């Protein structure tokens, strides 16, 4: 006699960790194995890693995905040929997600394991639809001046102009519920300010719970300077958000 299949509500809830990448450095899969394995082994959730290849051309992506799969990681790969930007890449990954909980992070998993648990706990407790990592002052002591100026300027804008419930919209670690997923998929900005657009959209929806979650960078993480050719196009995206705010 064939055993009954398990009921849906008895299956483990799925956590999807969504990671965009563009020309990642050699050996990046080893970093993921080291930093994600503790999460995968300790959580009671089924964990799937959704890797979005944002038009990489350095040729080391496929072999390292194979390595992750040989290590027992559940991987879903999303690929396209032309680089579009982090916001675009994350939207593709979020769209492919089927998990109850979604976590957005970067290829070097720059925030501590404790920070990732804090984001997940905020989702599990149903406190948050958008669990937004909030970096403390120590973060700004170890980043290039261009990033520091941009982050602090946006913090002032968020509180004084947009009056958002969080000061830090650009942290690279975030969690989404299924309701948060719907908000994220409404974003349109492809690059740096997609985070601000997401928080802005969420703050306008009274049914969406935005929760700030303190997070900490791992020691030794190095962040690159923001180049002028990145900043200037984002000024236009900022204007789009301002127009949405006042309309």
TORMAR-657774 format. One line per field, with one value per residue (C-alpha): residue number from 0; residue in one letter; x, y, z. Coordinates in Angstrom, 3 decimals, always signed. Layout:
<pts>
n (NUM:...);
res (A:...);
c1 (X:...);
c2 (Y:...);
c3 (Z:...);
</pts>
This chain:
<pts>
n (0:1:2:3:4:5:6:7:8:9:10:11:12:13:14:15:16:17:18:19:20:21:22:23:24:25:26:27:28:29:30:31:32:33:34:35:36:37:38:39:40:41:42:43:44:45:46:47:48:49:50:51:52:53:54:55:56:57:58:59:60:61:62:63:64:65:66:67:68:69:70:71:72:73:74:75:76:77:78:79:80:81:82:83:84:85:86:87:88:89:90:91:92:93:94:95:96:97:98:99:100:101:102:103:104:105:106:107:108:109:110:111:112:113:114:115:116:117:118:119:120:121:122:123:124:125:126:127:128:129:130:131:132:133:134:135:136:137:138:139:140:141:142:143:144:145:146:147:148:149:150:151:152:153:154:155:156:157:158:159:160:161:162:163:164:165:166:167:168:169:170:171:172:173:174:175:176:177:178:179:180:181:182:183:184:185:186:187:188:189:190:191:192:193:194:195:196:197:198:199:200:201:202:203:204:205:206:207:208:209:210:211:212:213:214:215:216:217:218:219:220:221:222:223:224:225:226:227:228:229:230:231:232:233:234:235:236:237:238:239:240:241:242:243:244:245:246);
res (X:X:X:X:X:X:X:X:X:X:X:X:X:X:X:X:X:X:X:X:X:X:X:X:X:X:X:X:X:X:X:X:X:X:X:X:X:X:X:X:X:X:X:X:X:X:X:X:X:X:X:X:X:X:X:X:X:X:X:X:X:X:X:X:X:X:X:X:X:X:X:X:X:X:X:X:X:X:X:X:X:X:X:X:X:X:X:X:X:X:X:X:X:X:X:X:X:X:X:X:X:X:X:X:X:X:X:X:X:X:X:X:X:X:X:X:X:X:X:X:X:X:X:X:X:X:X:X:X:X:X:X:X:X:X:X:X:X:X:X:X:X:X:X:X:X:X:X:X:X:X:X:X:X:X:X:X:X:X:X:X:X:X:X:X:X:X:X:X:X:X:X:X:X:X:X:X:X:X:X:X:X:X:X:X:X:X:X:X:X:X:X:X:X:X:X:X:X:X:X:X:X:X:X:X:X:X:X:X:X:X:X:X:X:X:X:X:X:X:X:X:X:X:X:X:X:X:X:X:X:X:X:X:X:X:X:X:X:X:X:X:X:X:X:X:X:X);
c1 (+0.000:+1.403:+2.033:+0.143:+2.160:+2.917:+0.445:+1.630:+1.382:+3.688:+6.472:+9.340:+8.918:+11.309:+13.873:+15.242:+18.558:+18.843:+22.289:+23.132:+26.583:+28.547:+32.034:+32.536:+36.141:+37.668:+36.786:+33.521:+31.757:+34.098:+32.967:+29.321:+30.014:+31.793:+29.303:+25.975:+26.498:+25.921:+22.581:+21.550:+22.555:+21.011:+17.693:+14.621:+13.735:+14.469:+17.053:+17.394:+20.084:+18.985:+22.040:+21.414:+24.232:+23.892:+25.697:+29.079:+31.729:+34.707:+33.813:+34.013:+30.334:+29.187:+32.038:+31.566:+27.808:+28.640:+30.907:+28.115:+25.752:+28.363:+28.567:+24.852:+23.557:+20.101:+20.773:+18.553:+20.487:+19.093:+21.194:+21.102:+23.845:+23.766:+24.590:+21.524:+22.335:+21.730:+18.114:+17.211:+19.095:+17.378:+13.962:+14.667:+15.664:+12.711:+10.371:+11.743:+11.393:+8.779:+9.865:+7.805:+10.773:+13.268:+16.664:+18.592:+22.352:+25.606:+28.031:+30.589:+27.918:+29.274:+27.133:+27.652:+25.820:+24.089:+22.828:+21.314:+19.595:+18.177:+16.661:+15.150:+13.767:+12.027:+10.267:+9.452:+7.778:+5.495:+6.759:+8.099:+7.128:+10.252:+13.041:+15.593:+19.181:+20.326:+24.074:+25.529:+28.093:+31.030:+30.071:+30.900:+34.385:+35.550:+34.104:+35.401:+34.556:+32.299:+30.083:+30.119:+28.961:+26.219:+24.961:+24.850:+23.159:+20.491:+19.969:+19.129:+16.854:+15.033:+14.214:+13.741:+12.191:+10.550:+9.955:+10.522:+10.279:+13.934:+17.022:+19.119:+17.578:+20.769:+21.974:+22.765:+20.959:+17.167:+14.349:+10.985:+7.756:+5.455:+3.747:+7.174:+7.909:+4.886:+6.235:+9.724:+8.387:+6.764:+10.186:+11.506:+14.995:+17.757:+20.763:+21.765:+18.513:+16.213:+16.340:+15.054:+12.272:+11.250:+11.129:+9.244:+6.623:+6.323:+5.907:+2.933:+1.110:-0.453:-0.735:+3.026:+5.182:+8.663:+11.009:+14.591:+16.984:+20.473:+23.193:+27.000:+29.584:+31.992:+35.548:+37.804:+35.068:+36.321:+33.851:+34.726:+34.424:+31.306:+32.390:+30.927:+29.499:+27.461:+26.322:+25.189:+22.534:+21.194:+20.403:+17.763:+16.370:+16.283:+14.248:+11.799:+11.283:+10.847:+8.201:+6.365:+6.511:+4.815:+2.264);
c2 (+0.000:+3.354:+5.720:+8.969:+11.965:+14.428:+17.204:+20.640:+22.059:+19.262:+20.072:+22.278:+25.952:+27.155:+29.909:+31.286:+33.140:+35.315:+36.434:+38.546:+38.381:+40.127:+38.835:+37.344:+36.662:+33.218:+30.997:+32.740:+29.408:+28.579:+31.744:+30.748:+27.232:+28.545:+31.292:+29.735:+26.178:+27.124:+28.698:+25.680:+23.150:+24.939:+26.102:+23.870:+25.407:+23.929:+26.351:+27.104:+29.446:+31.434:+32.721:+35.429:+35.804:+39.436:+39.169:+37.972:+37.444:+36.126:+32.471:+31.071:+30.903:+27.509:+25.486:+27.045:+26.439:+22.786:+22.791:+24.162:+21.470:+18.757:+20.124:+19.461:+23.000:+23.334:+25.803:+27.570:+29.458:+32.475:+33.791:+36.367:+37.796:+41.592:+43.272:+45.117:+46.075:+44.738:+45.860:+44.153:+41.000:+40.716:+41.168:+38.204:+36.101:+37.208:+36.433:+32.872:+32.369:+30.005:+30.273:+31.497:+33.608:+35.408:+36.769:+39.136:+39.366:+39.710:+37.203:+37.665:+37.246:+40.421:+40.448:+38.192:+34.928:+36.532:+39.322:+36.783:+34.953:+38.273:+38.984:+35.486:+35.668:+38.942:+37.204:+34.022:+35.941:+37.641:+40.988:+41.972:+41.883:+43.883:+43.147:+45.850:+45.564:+48.684:+49.280:+50.878:+53.687:+51.267:+50.440:+53.961:+53.819:+51.172:+52.172:+54.438:+58.133:+58.077:+55.381:+57.105:+60.419:+58.777:+56.673:+59.573:+61.851:+59.244:+58.775:+62.469:+62.365:+59.292:+60.911:+64.575:+64.433:+61.026:+60.544:+56.825:+54.530:+53.476:+55.629:+53.026:+51.851:+50.728:+47.908:+44.807:+42.398:+42.275:+39.814:+39.564:+37.802:+36.870:+40.225:+41.865:+39.964:+41.596:+45.026:+44.231:+43.173:+46.599:+48.274:+49.551:+50.907:+48.609:+49.834:+51.468:+53.068:+50.069:+49.621:+53.123:+52.590:+49.338:+50.956:+53.929:+51.659:+49.584:+52.642:+53.784:+50.489:+50.384:+46.586:+46.142:+45.914:+47.439:+46.464:+47.741:+44.980:+45.856:+44.089:+43.999:+43.575:+40.655:+41.646:+42.199:+42.985:+45.520:+47.692:+49.470:+53.176:+54.433:+55.870:+59.038:+57.145:+55.109:+58.076:+60.406:+58.087:+57.414:+61.105:+60.659:+57.644:+59.684:+62.347:+59.665:+58.614:+62.236:+62.753:+59.612:+60.938:+64.202:+62.885);
c3 (+0.000:-1.009:+1.882:+1.877:+0.794:+3.625:+4.069:+2.976:+6.496:+7.758:+5.306:+6.523:+5.709:+3.029:+3.429:+0.159:+0.348:-2.747:-3.869:-6.930:-8.462:-11.165:-12.003:-8.519:-7.438:-7.822:-4.891:-4.022:-3.581:-0.690:+1.099:+0.663:+1.939:+5.020:+5.871:+4.872:+6.093:+9.779:+8.810:+6.741:+9.401:+12.388:+10.975:+10.836:+7.470:+4.075:+2.650:-1.044:-2.357:-5.411:-7.296:-9.874:-12.392:-13.448:-16.790:-15.485:-18.141:-16.175:-16.737:-13.214:-12.292:-13.615:-12.087:-8.655:-8.739:-9.439:-6.383:-4.195:-5.414:-4.759:-1.213:-0.791:-1.263:-2.810:-5.636:-8.125:-10.780:-12.633:-15.526:-18.288:-20.480:-19.987:-16.684:-15.387:-11.816:-8.325:-8.065:-11.328:-10.355:-6.992:-8.588:-10.860:-7.872:-5.769:-8.657:-8.783:-5.041:-3.602:+0.034:+2.956:+4.003:+1.763:+2.738:+0.455:+0.858:-1.104:-2.596:+0.217:+2.943:+4.593:+7.756:+10.749:+11.308:+14.315:+12.061:+9.655:+12.514:+13.753:+10.321:+10.127:+13.680:+12.839:+9.943:+11.863:+14.669:+12.109:+13.330:+9.917:+6.272:+5.492:+7.994:+7.264:+8.418:+10.278:+10.474:+13.612:+13.742:+13.632:+10.042:+8.915:+10.451:+7.972:+4.611:+1.813:+2.112:-0.955:+0.577:+3.951:+2.485:+0.420:+3.338:+5.784:+3.240:+2.560:+6.296:+6.634:+3.577:+4.878:+8.207:+7.231:+3.741:+3.379:+7.135:+6.754:+9.796:+9.277:+8.778:+6.929:+3.666:+1.886:+4.121:+2.059:+4.400:+4.294:+4.920:+3.182:+4.031:+1.170:+1.604:+1.538:-1.660:-3.311:-2.329:-3.617:-7.004:-7.384:-7.487:-10.805:-10.045:-11.279:-9.343:-6.049:-4.882:-5.353:-1.544:-0.915:-3.436:-1.714:+1.746:+0.351:-1.242:+1.916:+4.123:+2.038:+2.655:+6.129:+5.953:+5.572:+8.704:+8.383:+11.211:+11.660:+12.728:+14.072:+12.075:+12.154:+9.399:+9.628:+10.478:+7.505:+4.968:+2.426:+0.504:-2.729:-3.468:-5.206:-8.528:-9.982:-12.962:-10.473:-8.382:-11.179:-12.740:-9.244:-8.834:-11.542:-9.725:-6.529:-8.318:-9.458:-5.841:-4.737:-7.431:-6.263:-2.704:-3.576:-6.098);
</pts>
